[in-house]
Amino acid sequence: MLLHQNMGKDLYLLITKDNCLACEKARDILDTEDISYIEMDQNEVISEFIDIIKGKGVLTYPFCFKLVGDGDALNKQVLHTHLIK
């Protein structure tokens, strides 16, 4: 697991694999935009988690997640998203 600490306040999690051009592009985008991210190789993640992600229709690497924050931030995010619908 690698932490790429940049000045931006956002934090992403990338699950990557070796020899993945899309993974390289994702890293380049985050670095260019000065966004912090944690990178984990697919082999560092339990296979059940990978299966859940793929079951949601995300089939190609990298798998990308954005940190929402704590429970209060999650509540605000979910309520805001549902109010917009």
N, C-alpha and C positions, 0 to 999 in steps of 0.2 A: 504494500500500500504506500502510495506517495502523496504527500500534501504539497500542492503548488499554491503557495500563499502569495496573493497579489493584493493590490490596494483596494479593490472594489469590495463592497459589503456583501454581495451575494456569494453563495457557496453552492457548488454543484458536486455531485458524485458521478463519476464516469466508471462504468464497468467495461473494460476493454479486452482485446485479445491481441496476440502477436500478429505481426504482418498485416495490420488492418489499416487501409488507407483512410477510411472514414473516421477511425479513432484518431489518427494523426491530424485530420482536418478539424475534429472537435477540439483537440488540445490547442491547435493553432488559433482557432476562433476565441477560445477562452483566454489564452495568453495575450492575443492582440487587444482584446477588450478589457484586459487587466482584471479578470474575474478569477477568484480563488476556486480551486477544485481539488477533490480527493480522487485519485485514480487507483482503481483496484483491477487486477487481472482477473479474468473469468475463473481462473483456477483457485483464487483466494475466496471465492464466494460459494456457499453451499449450493449444490445442484438443485435442491428443491426451490430455492429462490429464483434461480435462472428459469426453471420450469414455469413458475408463476408468471414471471415477466413475459415469457414466450406465449403463455396461455392468454395473455392480454393482447396478443397480436403484434408485439414488438419482437421481430425475428432477426434483425440485423444489429451488429455492434457498431458503435458503442451504445450501451444502455445508459441513459442520462436522467439524472434526478436533481431537482433543485430543493435545497433546504428551505422549509417554510419557517421554522423556528420552534417555539415551545407550544404548549397546548392552547394558550390564548391566541397565538398567531394562527394556529391551525383553525380554531373556531372562527376567527375573523375571515380567513381565506375561504373556508367552506360556506359561511353565511353570505359573503360577498358574491361568490360564484353562483350560489343558488338564487340570490336576489336578482341577478342579471338575467337569468333564464326566463 
